[in-house]
Each structure stands twice: as structure tokens, then as C-alpha cells.
Amino acid sequence: AAVIQAERDGGRLDAPLLAILDEAANVCKIQDLPDLYSHLGSRGVIPVTILQSYRQGVRVWGEAGMDALWSASTIKLIGSGIDDADFADKLSRLVGD
């Protein structure tokens, strides 16, 4: 509905819409969310996807889909309790010294 309204408004919503997708891997499994992520931003729709873990996203969208979602996310917030050693290592390499 927001994208349709954005098209009516000339391509982008006049006032941005914040779309909070809590429990995105459990409740609102939008299959093409990784593909939509950057497109939504250009329409004035700002998705905030909340997952329990990176692996949970991989289970829903696959490795390529989760990588696409992660890459298109301009802000990444990581909570405490990371227990996935591979993901923690990846984060450590991204942060650097």
C-alpha cells in the first residue's frame, strides 16, 4: 500500500513511513524482502527488520537473501548475547582493530 501511495505521490512518499518488522522471520515472512529492501528506501518506506539472529534470517531467506538484506541495511544494530561464532567472527572482521 505504501509503494502504491508513493507512486501516486510521484515516486516517493511525502512523509517517510517507518515499517517495523519485528519477528520478521517468524511472523511476517516476506519472501522477497531482501530484494525489496533498497527499493523500499527509494520510495520513502524505511524497513526496520528485527531478527533473533543472523542464522534465523538465513533459514528464511537463504544465504544469498540474507546477505542481500544485510548489505542493503544502512544501519545494523547488534544486541548482546551473540552465540554464533561464525557471525561474531564476521562482525569482528568488519569492525577491525
Secondary structure, DSSP 4 states (H G I P E B T S, - for coil): -HHHHHHHTTSS-SS-EEEEETTTTTT---TTHHHHHHHHHHTTEEEEE--S-HHHHHHHHHHHHHHHHHHH-S-----S----HHHHHHHHHHH--
